[in-house]
Amino acid sequence: MTRACPLPPPPTPPRRSPRPDPCRPRRLNPRPAPRVPADPFTQGSKVLVVGSTGGVGQLVVAKLLDAGYVVRAVTRDLDAARGLFGSQSDGPNLELRVADLRDADALAASGICVGVDAVVSCVGTTAFPSARWRDDNGPERTDFVGVRNLVNAVEAQSPGRCKRFVLVSSIGVERTSQMPFLILNLFGVLKHKRAGELALMKSGVPFTVLRPGRLTDGPYTSYDINTLLKATSGTRRAVDLVEGDTLTPEETSRIAVADCAVASLGTQLAENRAFCLGTREGTGPGNDEGEWEKLFASA
């Protein structure tokens, strides 16, 4: 007797999703809340300032102290620094240290970058041969080797702690084949400043690069922080700030550069960006953080 093959079961109809009730509010998948970055820099943090007795550096030190920050000012001439900063040289918020950025081994041994939350580098030399080039202080050793050594020291001595490295550079670093920067770069100053910038940008340390034009106002011989804070650029206080290397200002006040360096520490809008900086006739932002925020946002 032949057994009949059983018939396959009928296919199960696909289940349909229930039709949504138009009277019931729809449940949406919530979007993740945007991440609000923490302030990169807060009052009471420790800032390392190199080139602290130069025209821009001395103003940066004064303005940081006035804003309530702790400053470790690095110099190659301790007596000059003590004379410049007066009684605050022995104060609780200002620490003077000696170091030579050009010597990597000595820089590592000095420990100047240990425990710092931010760095402002105001080192630099002249574009053309001068007395400042003596003792191996030309553009390559100052603007490139010194900056590179400092970046390496920050990575080694304060890994993950340094929230911002502000580097004062120059306009024209990306336009060395154009006039007037072709002449300005005859002895390589712009080339080496650009090499210093790249050493910082490739490091992974959060950075801000400031590229001022021809510097005016100062340097000053104050013997007192309060005197430095009274420095004025007259009526040429308005600031032009443009990202990249396209601006060619007639001049740039050292006071505005110092204000910009301090302001850039406290905002995410300046992180990992490079700005050209110039000043002209008019009222500027001074130390108004809100006004600097607007400039960084519109740059």
Backbone as a ProteinNet text record, in pm:
[ID]
protein_1_A
[PRIMARY]
MTRACPLPPPPTPPRRSPRPDPCRPRRLNPRPAPRVPADPFTQGSKVLVVGSTGGVGQLVVAKLLDAGYVVRAVTRDLDAARGLFGSQSDGPNLELRVADLRDADALAASGICVGVDAVVSCVGTTAFPSARWRDDNGPERTDFVGVRNLVNAVEAQSPGRCKRFVLVSSIGVERTSQMPFLILNLFGVLKHKRAGELALMKSGVPFTVLRPGRLTDGPYTSYDINTLLKATSGTRRAVDLVEGDTLTPEETSRIAVADCAVASLGTQLAENRAFCLGTREGTGPGNDEGEWEKLFASA
[TERTIARY]
86.3	0	89.2	61.6	142.5	87.1	183.1	140.2	146.3	36	29.6	117.2	187.3	270.6	181.5	210.7	125.3	146.8	42.1	50.2	122.1	203.3	271.6	171.4	201.5	107.6	98.3	-15	-30.5	65.4	117.4	211.5	146.1	226	175.7	178.1	64.6	62.6	151.2	220.3	308.5	229.9	291.9	225.3	239.1	128.5	130.4	139.7	219.1	228.1	96	55.7	-71.9	-67.4	-178.9	-186.9	-185.2	-100.3	-92.5	-224	-251.5	-371.9	-346.8	-420.2	-394.1	-420.2	-496.3	-527.4	-423.5	-330.3	-229.2	-99.4	-39.5	84.8	194.7	268.6	375.6	493.7	561.9	679.7	802.7	874.6	992.2	1116.5	1211.9	1339.8	1413.7	1442	1506.7	1648.1	1683.8	1819.9	1911.2	2034.2	2125.7	2151.9	2161.3	2185.3	2321.9	2331	2462.5	2562.5	2685.7	2789.8	2834.9	2824.9	2869.7	3011.7	3108.6	3246.2	3272.7	3356.8	3394.7	3485.1	3484.9	3574.5	3717.1	3793	3928.5	4022.4	3981.1	4071.6	3990.5	4027.5	3953.3	4049.6	3995.8	4077.5	4139.9	4261.8	4332.8	4418.5	4399.7	4483.7	4622.9	4718.9	4857.9	4894.6	4944.9	4983.5	5134.2	5196.5	5338.2	5353.4	5429.2	5453.3	5602.2	5636.1	5776.2	5795.5	5916.8	5937.1	5871.4	5875.4	5793.6	5842.3	5965.6	6014.4	6015.3	5968.1	5960.9	5843.5	5830.4	5727.8	5586.3	5555.1	5422	5415.7	5521.1	5519.6	5496.3	5558.8	5541.8	5396.8	5331.4	5190.6	5101.5	5133.5	5057.1	5065.4	5185.7	5202.6	5116.3	5122.2	5046.3	4896.6	4849.4	4705.2	4654.4	4736	4696.4	4687	4784.3	4780.8	4661.4	4633.6	4519.9	4387.5	4383	4260.6	4248.6	4349.2	4339.1	4402.7	4488.9	4554	4690.4	4739.5	4873.3	4968.3	5078.5	5169.4	5306.5	5357.7	5498.5	5568.6	5644.6	5709.1	5851.7	5884.7	6016	6099.2	6225.1	6315.5	6456	6543.4	6685.4	6764.5	6698.2	6764.3	6675.5	6707.5	6623.1	6623.5	6737.6	6744.7	6657.8	6659	6575.7	6428.6	6388.8	6248.4	6207.7	6294.1	6262.6	6250.5	6337.3	6328.4	6203.4	6160.6	6044.4	5914.2	5900.4	5772.6	5766.4	5875.1	5872.6	5835.6	5756.4	5725.8	5648.1	5574.9	5497.2	5584.5	5714.1	5805	5811	5784.6	5786.8	5646.3	5545.7	5407.9	5365.3	5250.3	5204.7	5158.2	5124.1	5068.8	5167.7	5290.4	5390.9	5517	5553.7	5673.9	5770	5889.1	5990	6082.5	6102.6	6190.6	6285.4	6402.1	6502.9	6510.5	6508.9	6522	6560	6625.3	6662.7	6593.7	6497	6417.3	6500.6	6612.1	6691.9	6765.4	6779.7	6851	6749.1	6721.6	6615.7	6644.4	6769.4	6802.5	6788.2	6839.6	6828	6682.2	6605	6462.6	6389.4	6422	6360.2	6398.1	6524.2	6570.2	6510.7	6474.7	6422.4	6283.9	6205.6	6071.6	5975	5999.5	5914.3	5772.1	5752.3	5619.3	5538.3	5595.1	5524.6	5408.5	5289.7	5174	5114.1	5139.3	5081	4951.6	4855.8	4726.6	4719.7	4807.6	4810.2	4947.8	4978.9	5107.4	5082.2	5155.5	5156.6	5302.4	5332.5	5469	5478.1	5563.7	5584.8	5728.2	5796.1	5935.5	5943.9	6054.5	6074.9	6198.2	6250.9	6366.1	6340.6	6437.8	6418.9	6426	6362.2	6360.8	6494.7	6569.6	6697.8	6809	6931.5	7041.4	7053.1	7065.6	7074.9	7150.3	7164.4	7232.2	7158.8	7030.9	6953.6	6988.2	7057.6	7096.6	7221.7	7284.3	7406.9	7378.9	7482.2	7474.3	7371.3	7372.3	7287.4	7138.5	7100.5	6961.7	6891.7	6927.6	6864.4	6728.2	6662.9	6526.3	6510.7	6603.6	6586	6587.3	6685.2	6697.2	6588	6543.3	6444.2	6302	6268.4	6129.2	6088	6184.9	6150.5	6199.6	6330.9	6386	6332.4	6332.4	6283.6	6137.7	6055.3	5911.9	5890.3	5960.5	5947.1	5986.5	6097.7	6140.7	6037.9	5978.2	5877	5754.1	5709.6	5594.6	5624	5741.4	5778.5	5782.8	5831.8	5839	5699.7	5607.8	5469.8	5407.6	5428	5372.1	5431.7	5560.4	5627.3	5599.6	5589.8	5582.7	5441.7	5349.5	5208.9	5116.3	5134.2	5051.9	4903.5	4823	4679	4630.1	4720.7	4677.7	4669.1	4764.4	4767.2	4646.8	4560.5	4435.7	4446.8	4553.2	4568.7	4713.4	4763.5	4897.7	4878.5	4899.8	4886.2	5025	5038.5	5166.6	5153.2	5234.8	5238	5336.9	5285.6	5365.2	5368.4	5335	5340.3	5252.8	5200.2	5134.4	5238.6	5191.3	5279.7	5346.2	5323.7	5392.9	5348.4	5229.5	5180.9	5186.1	5251.8	5258.5	5402.2	5497.8	5638.2	5682.2	5600.5	5635.4	5573.9	5498.6	5431.4	5499.2	5487.9	5537.4	5435.1	5478	5615.5	5683.5	5614.5	5667	5787.5	5800.8	5917.4	6044.9	6039	6154.3	6169.7	6058.4	6063.5	6124	6109.1	6156.3	6294.9	6366.7	6497.5	6592	6583.8	6670.8	6594.8	6475.9	6405	6317.8	6291.6	6215.9	6074.3	6007.7	5870.7	5868.8	5967.7	5976.5	5991.1	6073.8	6096.2	5979.3	5911.7	5791.2	5684.2	5672.1	5574.9	5612.3	5740.9	5783.6	5749.3	5761.9	5722.6	5573.2	5494.2	5349.4	5314.9	5375.3	5343.1	5382.1	5493.1	5531.8	5423.4	5363.1	5253.7	5127.2	5090.7	4966	4964.3	5079.7	5088	5100.3	5113.8	5142.6	5021.4	4903.3	4783.7	4747.9	4834.6	4802.1	4706.2	4592.9	4501.1	4574	4555.7	4636.7	4552.2	4611.5	4565.4	4690	4692.2	4804.7	4758.8	4834.1	4805.5	4912.1	4869.4	4960.1	4943	5012.1	5000.3	5083.5	5052.6	5133.4	5246	5291	5400.5	5359.5	5440.7	5403.7	5433.4	5338.1	5354	5320.1	5347.6	5322	5415.3	5506.4	5600.1	5717.6	5810.2	5805.3	5824.1	5783.8	5784.8	5885.8	5931.9	6017.9	5941.7	5873.9	5774.5	5817.5	5884.9	5915.7	5789.1	5676.1	5550.3	5443.2	5374	5267	5158	5123.1	5014.7	5047.4	5174.5	5213.8	5194.6	5228	5206.7	5059	4973.1	4829.6	4773.8	4846.1	4800.2	4847.1	4923.6	4971.3	4852.4	4863.5	4751.6	4799.7	4714	4744.2	4680.3	4652.4	4592.2	4451.5	4422.2	4288.7	4283.3	4395	4399.6	4381.2	4257.8	4228.5	4135.6	4075.1	3985.2	4065.3	4007.5	4078.1	4013.4	4096.8	4054.5	4110.4	4023.1	4063.3	4008.2	4096.9	4057.5	4128.9	4055.6	4118.5	4203.8	4318.4	4406.2	4519.8	4562.6	4674.5	4644.4	4540.1	4497.9	4502.2	4504.9	4500.1	4639.6	4645.9	4772.2	4748.7	4749.4	4721.5	4838.9	4808.3	4914.1	4999.4	4935.2	5005	4922.3	4986.3	4916.2	4972.9	4887.4	4930.1	4967.3	5082.6	5120.5	5016.8	4952.4	4849.3	4733.4	4692.6	4583.1	4623.3	4749	4796.2	4789.3	4832	4827.6	4684.3	4595.1	4453.6	4395.3	4430.8	4379.5	4431.9	4559.1	4617.1	4545.6	4519.5	4451.5	4307.3	4238.9	4099.5	4086.4	4182.9	4173.2	4182.4	4239.7	4251.2	4115.4	4020.5	3893.6	3779.4	3806	3695.3	3728.1	3628.4	3643.4	3645.6	3597.1	3592.8	3731.9	3832.2	3969.2	4050.5	3991.6	4069.1	4101.4	4228.1	4279.5	4251.4	4271.5	4254.7	4372.3	4400	4505.7	4442.2	4480.5	4418	4523	4492.4	4565.5	4504.2	4588	4542.7	4600	4512.2	4555.2	4475.9	4528.7	4457.1	4451.8	4348.7	4326.7	4252.7	4224.4	4155.5	4018.1	3985.5	3854.2	3863.3	3748.3	3739.8	3749.5	3835.9	3858.2	3798.3	3816.5	3758	3829.6	3956.4	4029.7	4033.2	3995.3	3991.6	3849.3	3757.3	3618	3604	3581.7	3574.8	3459.3	3346.7	3231.5	3260.6	3331.6	3366.7	3464.9	3557.5	3649.6	3575.4	3477.5	3396.2	3332.2	3280.9	3218.5	3321.7	3441.3	3544.8	3587.5	3604.7	3641.6	3530.7	3405.7	3293.8	3281.1	3311	3294.6	3418.6	3529.6	3654.4	3650.3
-119.6	0	123.6	210.1	332.7	442.2	497	603.3	738.1	812.2	944.2	1043.7	1128.5	1233	1342.6	1382	1488.6	1622	1693.7	1825.1	1923.6	2012.8	2113	2209.1	2253.3	2348.2	2477.3	2540.3	2668	2772.6	2859.9	2962	3056.8	3091.5	3184.5	3326.2	3391.5	3528.9	3620	3712.4	3803.3	3888.3	3905.6	3985.3	4132.3	4199.2	4342.3	4419.5	4521.4	4607.7	4677.4	4689.6	4758.5	4900.9	4939.6	5074.5	5174.5	5275.7	5370.6	5442.9	5463.8	5536.2	5684.8	5749.5	5892.1	5979.8	5927.1	6007	5991.1	5896.9	5873	5942.4	6015.2	6085.2	5986.6	6020.9	5934.7	5943	5829.1	5825.2	5835.5	5942.2	5964.2	5915.3	5866.6	5829.2	5957	5975.7	6102.3	6111.1	6229.6	6252.5	6270.9	6221.7	6244.4	6392.8	6432.7	6573.9	6614	6731.7	6774.6	6786.1	6747.6	6755.5	6900.1	6948.8	7084.6	7075.5	7122.1	7108.4	7190.9	7137.9	7212.6	7327.9	7431	7542.9	7491.6	7527.5	7475.5	7533.3	7642.2	7709.5	7787.2	7778	7847.1	7924.4	8021.4	8100	8008.7	8040.9	7959.2	7852.9	7828.3	7733.5	7793.2	7705.4	7751.1	7761.9	7879.7	7906.6	7926	7853.9	7871.7	7976.2	8081.6	8186.7	8186.7	8157.1	8162.7	8286.6	8342.1	8474.1	8578.9	8557.6	8638	8780.9	8810.6	8947.8	9023.6	8959.9	9026.8	9121.7	9187.8	9290.3	9240.5	9121	9063.1	8984.6	8909.4	8821.4	8893.5	9010.5	9082.6	9127.8	9163.1	9203.7	9083.5	8968.7	8846.6	8810.2	8816.9	8786.6	8880	9009.2	9106.8	9082.4	9056.2	9038.9	8907.7	8803.3	8677.8	8694.4	8761.5	8784.4	8869.8	8971.8	9059.7	8984	8881.5	8802.5	8691.4	8677.9	8581	8447	8437.7	8311.5	8301.4	8179.9	8154.5	8143.3	8215.5	8224.1	8170.2	8083.8	8041.9	8107.4	8211.1	8289.5	8240.3	8205.9	8151	8256.9	8266.8	8365.4	8307.4	8370.4	8333.5	8430.1	8536	8637	8663.8	8597.7	8608.1	8749	8814.3	8950.2	9047	9030.6	9117.4	9095.7	8971	8941.6	9000.5	8988	9044.4	9196	9258.1	9402.1	9445.2	9365.2	9400.7	9386.7	9276.1	9247	9296.3	9352.8	9419.4	9328.9	9383.7	9314.6	9185.2	9175	9053.1	8934.5	8960	8849.8	8749	8795	8707	8676	8710	8687	8543	8504.7	8365.3	8321.9	8417	8380.3	8391.9	8434.3	8447	8372.4	8276.2	8196.5	8221	8265.6	8290.2	8169.4	8122.5	8008.5	8039.5	7978	7997.7	7872.2	7890.3	7777.6	7830.1	7745	7776.3	7675.3	7720.7	7629.5	7562.6	7619.4	7565.1	7438.1	7412.8	7296.3	7195.5	7092.1	6996.3	6922.5	6880.9	6806.5	6893.8	7016.8	7108.2	7144	7156.2	7188.3	7075.3	6951.3	6836.7	6831.6	6860.9	6856.7	6968.2	7080	7194.7	7168.6	7083.2	7052.5	7168.6	7266.7	7385.9	7356.8	7245.7	7214.8	7123.6	7083.1	6993.4	7067.4	7009.2	7063.5	7188.7	7217.3	7337.6	7302.5	7393.9	7373.8	7438.6	7534	7602.4	7662	7691.3	7750.1	7867	7975.4	8084.5	8107.5	8087	8105.5	8237.1	8325.8	8456.8	8471.3	8359.4	8365.7	8408.5	8468.3	8510.4	8597.2	8607.6	8693.1	8779.9	8859.5	8953.5	8882.8	8943.1	8884	8897.1	9001.2	9026.7	9023.8	8991.7	8980.2	9103.6	9080.1	9188.9	9138.1	9225.7	9186.4	9073.2	9060.3	8954.8	8816.3	8811	8682.2	8625.5	8701.7	8653.9	8530.5	8453.7	8334.9	8235.2	8215.1	8112.3	8140.6	8266.4	8306.2	8349.4	8287.4	8319	8254	8272.7	8223.3	8072.4	7993.5	7847.9	7798.7	7841.2	7793.7	7850.2	7972.1	8036.9	7999.7	8020.1	8007.6	7864.5	7779.6	7640.8	7545.1	7536.9	7439	7462.2	7587.4	7617.6	7582.1	7615.4	7584.1	7433.2	7365	7218.4	7152.6	7197.7	7141.6	7167.1	7285	7318	7229.5	7209.2	7120.9	6980.5	6930.1	6795.7	6788.7	6894.3	6896.8	6898.7	6972.9	6975.6	6836.8	6768.9	6633.8	6536.6	6552.1	6459.3	6488.5	6616.6	6654.7	6681	6713.1	6734.6	6661.7	6530.3	6457.9	6461	6510.1	6514.9	6627.7	6699.4	6806.3	6940.9	6969.6	7100.1	7113.3	7207.5	7223	7318.6	7398.9	7491.5	7539.4	7543.9	7596.8	7710.8	7834	7951.8	7989.3	7994.6	8027.8	8158.9	8256.7	8383.2	8368.3	8375.9	8354	8483.4	8477.5	8597.9	8577.9	8688.7	8681.8	8646.8	8591.1	8563.4	8428.3	8347.1	8218.3	8122.5	8146.1	8062.4	8136.5	8252.7	8334.9	8379.1	8293.2	8332.2	8356.9	8316.7	8344.1	8473.5	8543.4	8667.2	8786	8902.3	9025.5	9075.5	9136.4	9168.1	9056.1	8942.8	8835.7	8766.8	8776.1	8721.6	8786.9	8918.5	8990.8	8962.9	8962.5	8938.9	8802.4	8708.7	8572.5	8545.6	8648.9	8629.3	8546.2	8561.7	8486.4	8374.5	8341.4	8222.3	8236.7	8359.4	8372.5	8318.3	8345.5	8296.3	8145.4	8094.9	7949.8	7877.2	7929.6	7863	7883.3	7998.1	8015.6	7915.4	7894.9	7797.5	7656.3	7623.7	7492.1	7474.1	7581.5	7575.8	7553.9	7624.2	7603.5	7456.9	7400.7	7262.7	7163.7	7188.4	7101.1	7099.5	7214.5	7222.5	7157.7	7188.4	7137.5	6985.6	6926	6780.8	6707.9	6781.5	6719.5	6655.7	6707	6661.5	6747.9	6842	6936.3	7041.1	7067.6	7170.7	7304.4	7370.4	7489.5	7606.2	7724.5	7845.1	7915.6	7947.9	8019.1	8160.6	8259.3	8399.5	8453.2	8515.5	8566.8	8718	8792.9	8939.4	8994.5	9119.3	9191.7	9264.7	9374.3	9452.9	9499.9	9465.7	9491.4	9635.2	9697.2	9831.3	9827.4	9937.4	9950.2	9859.5	9920.1	9843.7	9798.4	9720.4	9669.1	9778.4	9744.9	9842	9802.4	9900.5	9877	9930.7	9841.9	9888.9	9882.1	9774.6	9748.9	9733.9	9715	9705.9	9651	9546.2	9486.1	9587.8	9669.6	9765.9	9867	9902.4	9994.6	9930.9	9803.1	9731.9	9731.8	9716.6	9710.3	9843.5	9950.9	10082.5	10116.5	10027.9	10051.8	10066.1	10158	10183.3	10193.9	10153.6	10164.8	10290.1	10387	10511.5	10488.3	10543.9	10528.5	10416.9	10349.2	10239	10106.9	10083.4	9967.2	9866.8	9904.8	9811.7	9693.9	9574.6	9451.6	9386	9346.7	9262	9122.9	9023.5	8885	8797.1	8730.5	8646.9	8513.4	8405.5	8273.2	8250.3	8184.7	8153.3	8253.4	8278.6	8370.2	8455	8535.9	8618.9	8767.1	8802	8942.1	9003.6	9129.1	9203.4	9337.5	9339	9464	9560.3	9687.6	9787.8	9772.8	9734.6	9718.8	9630.2	9583.3	9507.6	9547.6	9595	9636.2	9514.4	9521.2	9414.4	9396.8	9505.4	9498.4	9411.8	9429.6	9349.2	9202.6	9176.8	9038.6	8972.2	9043.5	8988.7	8964	9059.9	9041.3	8920.4	8905.7	8794.4	8660.7	8656.5	8533.4	8489.6	8583.6	8550.8	8509.2	8582.1	8550	8414.1	8376.6	8249.8	8129	8146.7	8034.9	7990.3	8081.6	8051.6	8018.7	7989.6	7962.6	7846.9	7762.7	7654.3	7707.5	7830.9	7887	7911	7916.3	7939.9	7811.5	7699.7	7574.8	7522.1	7486.4	7427	7514.9	7644.9	7740.7	7837.9	7893.2	7992.9	8120.7	8234.4	8361.8	8466.9	8546.7	8670.5	8778.8	8870	8968.9	9105.2	9205.4	9341.4	9440.3	9561.8	9666.6	9793	9871.3	9994.2	10094.6	10209.8	10315.8	10268.3	10294.7	10257.3	10197	10163.7	10104.2	9952.5	9893.3	9749.9	9673.7	9540.5	9455.5	9464.8	9509.6	9514.9	9378	9371.1	9242.4	9190.3	9238.8	9196.1	9058.5	8955	8819.2	8801.4	8867.2	8856.4	8911.4	9023.8	9081.2	8992.8	8931.9	8839.3	8715.9	8669.3	8555.8	8587.2	8709.8	8749.2	8750.2	8798.5	8803.3	8662.3	8573.3	8435.6	8368.3	8396.3	8332.7	8382.1	8507.9	8565.2	8552.9	8504.5	8497.7	8392.4
0	0	0	-92.8	-103.9	-13.5	68.8	163.7	92.4	102.8	38.9	115.2	37.8	100.7	158.8	279.2	337.9	265.4	256.2	193.1	286.3	228	313.7	375.4	494.1	558.7	478.9	483.7	411	468.4	384.5	433.6	533	631.7	733.8	677.9	678.7	625	709	644.6	720.4	819.2	933.9	1037.8	1004.2	1009.6	983	1113.9	1106.6	1224.1	1244	1367.5	1391	1339.2	1280.8	1228.4	1344.4	1336.2	1449.3	1471.1	1597.4	1635.6	1614.8	1525.1	1500.7	1621.7	1717.3	1834.9	1945.6	1925.1	2027.3	1987.5	2076.3	2039.7	2002.4	1898.1	1851.9	1946.3	1962.5	2047.5	1958.4	1970.6	1888.1	1960.4	1883	1941.7	1979.1	2104.7	2144.3	2088.4	2040.7	1995.4	2115.6	2103.1	2216	2235.2	2359	2388.9	2336.2	2275.7	2225.3	2339.4	2310.2	2412	2426.3	2544.6	2573	2626.8	2551.3	2597.8	2722	2808	2927.5	2889	2972.3	2947	2942	2837.9	2828.6	2934	2995.6	3086.2	3186.9	3313	3416.9	3505.2	3574.3	3665.6	3771	3808.6	3904.6	3839.4	3709.8	3638.5	3618.6	3594.7	3580.8	3434	3397	3259.1	3251.6	3160.3	3133.1	3023.5	3050	2951	2918.9	2793.9	2751.5	2665.2	2670.8	2611.6	2698.1	2829.7	2921.4	2938.3	2901.6	2916.4	2784.1	2677.1	2547.9	2539.6	2426.1	2409.7	2429.1	2378.2	2396.6	2526.7	2556.4	2672.3	2803.7	2821.8	2947.9	2966.5	2856.5	2864.7	2893.6	2834.3	2860.9	3008.6	3066.2	3208.4	3293.5	3265.4	3343.7	3334.4	3213.6	3193.4	3252.8	3249.3	3313.3	3464.4	3522.8	3667.2	3706.1	3626.9	3655.3	3647.7	3562.2	3546.7	3651.1	3737.9	3846.5	3818.9	3720.2	3688.8	3757.1	3767.2	3820.3	3702.1	3706.9	3592.7	3629.2	3544.2	3551.1	3433	3460.5	3355.8	3336	3212.9	3180.6	3110.7	3151.8	3096.2	3093.2	3015.8	3019.3	3106.8	3153.6	3236.7	3358.1	3468.3	3587.3	3644.9	3644.9	3700	3620.2	3486.8	3403.2	3432.5	3453.9	3483.6	3618.2	3716.7	3848.4	3841.6	3763.8	3749.1	3676.6	3578.2	3497.4	3575.6	3649.1	3715	3858.9	3909.1	4038.8	4154.5	4246.2	4371	4349	4238.8	4216.3	4178.2	4155.1	4124.8	4238.3	4360.7	4476.9	4527.5	4448.9	4490.4	4471.5	4528.4	4521.9	4383.7	4296.2	4166.1	4051.2	4081.1	3975.8	4016.4	3931.7	3953.9	3838.1	3869.2	3766.5	3756.1	3632.3	3608.2	3492.9	3496	3392.7	3306.5	3174.3	3082	2944.9	2867	2729.7	2638.9	2562.6	2479.3	2371.4	2335.4	2225.8	2265.2	2394.7	2445.4	2495.9	2416.6	2450.1	2580.6	2601.6	2723	2847	2838.7	2952.5	2979.1	2872.5	2887	2957.5	2920.7	2986.3	3133.8	3163.8	3302.1	3386.6	3324	3399	3457.1	3390.8	3440	3435.5	3348.9	3349.6	3303.3	3231	3177.7	3269.7	3381.2	3472.7	3539.1	3530.7	3601.2	3543.5	3414.1	3355	3281.4	3287.2	3222.6	3086	3059.4	2930.9	2910.3	2784.4	2748.1	2653.6	2673.4	2577.3	2538.1	2410.6	2361.2	2285.4	2336	2273.1	2225.2	2202	2159.6	2013.3	1977.1	1839	1828.3	1709.7	1686.3	1564	1525.4	1415.5	1279.9	1180.2	1046.4	976.6	1008	943.5	1047.6	1006.7	1102.8	1191.7	1321.2	1418.4	1540.2	1638.5	1761.6	1832.6	1808.9	1874.5	1820.1	1707.1	1650.9	1717.2	1802.7	1866.7	1951.9	1975.3	2061.2	2009.2	1878.1	1816	1838.5	1820.9	1846.1	1717.9	1605.2	1478.4	1464.5	1349.7	1330.6	1346	1291.8	1298.7	1442.6	1520.4	1657.7	1748.3	1720.5	1806.7	1767.8	1640.6	1597.7	1562.4	1531.9	1501.9	1610	1629.2	1723.5	1864.4	1909.2	2042.7	2061.5	1962.7	1971.4	1967.8	1879.3	1871.9	2003.3	2062.1	2189.9	2299.6	2298.2	2398.6	2382.9	2260.4	2236.2	2287.3	2256.3	2302.5	2454.9	2518.8	2664.9	2726.6	2665.5	2715.4	2707.2	2594.3	2578.8	2680	2709.9	2799.3	2946.9	2982.3	3123	3172.7	3082.5	3122.4	3025.5	3009.6	2911.5	2947.6	2851.8	2871.3	2959.3	3023.5	3114.3	3045	2955.7	2889.1	2795.8	2825.6	2751.3	2633.1	2628.7	2517.6	2509.4	2388.6	2361.4	2262.5	2307.7	2222.6	2171	2040.6	1978.1	1902.4	1938.6	1866.6	1751	1629.1	1508.7	1427.5	1299.1	1214.5	1092	1040.9	911	804.8	693.6	580.9	582.1	686	693.5	582.4	527.5	417.1	283.8	284	161.6	132.7	157.2	146.1	1.8	-95.3	-235.8	-285.7	-198.3	-236	-169.4	-234.3	-174.3	-72	37.9	78.2	156.5	170.7	255.8	192.9	62	-5	48.2	68.4	122.5	271.9	343.2	488.3	520.1	428.5	451.2	392.2	353.3	289.3	375.9	507.2	597	668.8	616.8	663.2	785.2	830.7	954.6	941.5	830.3	813.2	792.5	719.6	699.4	833	920.5	1048.8	1144.6	1136.3	1217.4	1174.5	1044	994.6	1040.5	1040.2	1087.2	1235.4	1314	1454.4	1469.2	1385.4	1386.9	1359.8	1256.9	1217.1	1325.8	1394.5	1504.8	1612.3	1637.2	1735.2	1681.8	1558.7	1502.2	1490.3	1467.1	1451.6	1584.8	1693.1	1821.8	1887.2	1859.3	1929.2	2048	2086.3	2193.2	2137.4	2202.8	2153.3	2140	2025.9	1998.6	1951.1	1961.6	1894	1842.2	1713.6	1654.9	1621.4	1668.9	1640.3	1546	1436.8	1334.7	1321.5	1406.9	1397.8	1284.1	1246.4	1149.9	1220	1161	1219.5	1358.5	1459.3	1597.7	1637.7	1705.8	1760.6	1909.8	1980.9	2125.2	2204.3	2276.4	2357.4	2272.7	2330.2	2467.6	2572.1	2693.8	2802.4	2909.7	2984.2	3100.5	3219.5	3291.4	3386.4	3531.9	3574	3714.2	3797.8	3731.9	3805.9	3712.1	3756	3676	3646.3	3745.7	3727.5	3618	3604.3	3498.1	3361.5	3350.5	3224.5	3185.9	3284.7	3257	3209.9	3233.9	3190.5	3048.9	2988.7	2851.6	2758.3	2664.6	2574.3	2430.4	2339.9	2197.1	2138.5	2224.2	2177.5	2124.9	2009.2	1951.9	1847.7	1825.3	1727.9	1801	1843.5	1927.3	1860.6	1748.4	1680.2	1626.2	1633	1597	1475.6	1380.9	1269.5	1293.7	1290.9	1317.4	1205.6	1133	1019	1029.7	1013.2	1018.8	894.9	915.4	803.7	791.9	668.1	643.3	520.4	531.8	419.3	450.6	578.2	619	610.2	564.1	562.9	630.1	763.5	834.8	827.7	842.6	845.6	970.4	1080.9	1208.1	1299.6	1406.3	1509.1	1644.5	1732.6	1865	1949.4	2016.8	2108.5	2218.4	2256.7	2360.7	2313.6	2187.8	2133.5	2121	2084.1	2075.1	2212.7	2315.5	2451	2495.6	2468.9	2503.4	2430.4	2302.9	2223.2	2275.6	2313.6	2366.2	2493.4	2583.4	2708.7	2681	2592.5	2561.3	2494.7	2412.6	2339.2	2431.5	2549.9	2643.1	2695	2704.3	2769.7	2677.3	2549.6	2458	2364.8	2341.3	2245	2102.1	2081.5	1946.8	1889.7	1976.2	1929.3	1919.1	1956.3	1961.5	1822.8	1805	1681	1559.1	1577.2	1468	1466.2	1349.7	1332.6	1279.1	1336.1	1302.7	1266.1	1162.5	1137.7	1226.1	1271.1	1368	1331.6	1323.9	1296	1378.9	1393.7	1465.9	1380.9	1406.2	1329.1	1417.1	1361.9	1434.3	1480.1	1605.7	1656.7	1795.2	1849.8	1982.8	1971	2048.8	2039.8	2155.9	2156.6	2260.3	2394.3	2394.3	2520.6	2584.9	2712.6	2781.8	2799	2715.4	2721.5	2655.2	2735.1	2682.3	2583.9	2612.4	2522.9	2384.5	2378.9	2249.1	2173.3	2244.4	2178.5	2127.2	2202.7	2156.5	2021.9	2008.8	1882.3	1768.6	1799.4	1696.6	1654.3	1750.6	1715.9	1636.6	1672.9	1603.9	1460.4	1437.1	1302.4	1216.3	1274.6	1199.9	1090.3
[MASK]
+++++++++++++++++++++++++++++++++++++++++++++++++++++++++++++++++++++++++++++++++++++++++++++++++++++++++++++++++++++++++++++++++++++++++++++++++++++++++++++++++++++++++++++++++++++++++++++++++++++++++++++++++++++++++++++++++++++++++++++++++++++++++++++++++++++++++++++++++++++++++++++++++++++++++++

